[in-house]
Amino acid sequence: MRNNILGGLIVFLAVVTCLILLDDITSSKDQQQITTEFSQDNAHTKDLASVEAEEK
């Protein structure tokens, strides 16, 4: 009986892992949102002031 429970647990974890992988592969919408957030962050850094060190 102990082997049956262990085998069932392994099969369950394998199925859950496959479902998570399929979800990650098929969700291209999330990738676009991440790219957009990085683009917006880069646009805001251009407005920041830069301080240059004085040469002696």
Secondary structure, DSSP 8 states (H G I E B T S, - for coil): -HHHHHHHHHHHHHHHHHHHHHHHHH--HHHHHHHHHHHHHHHHHTTS--------
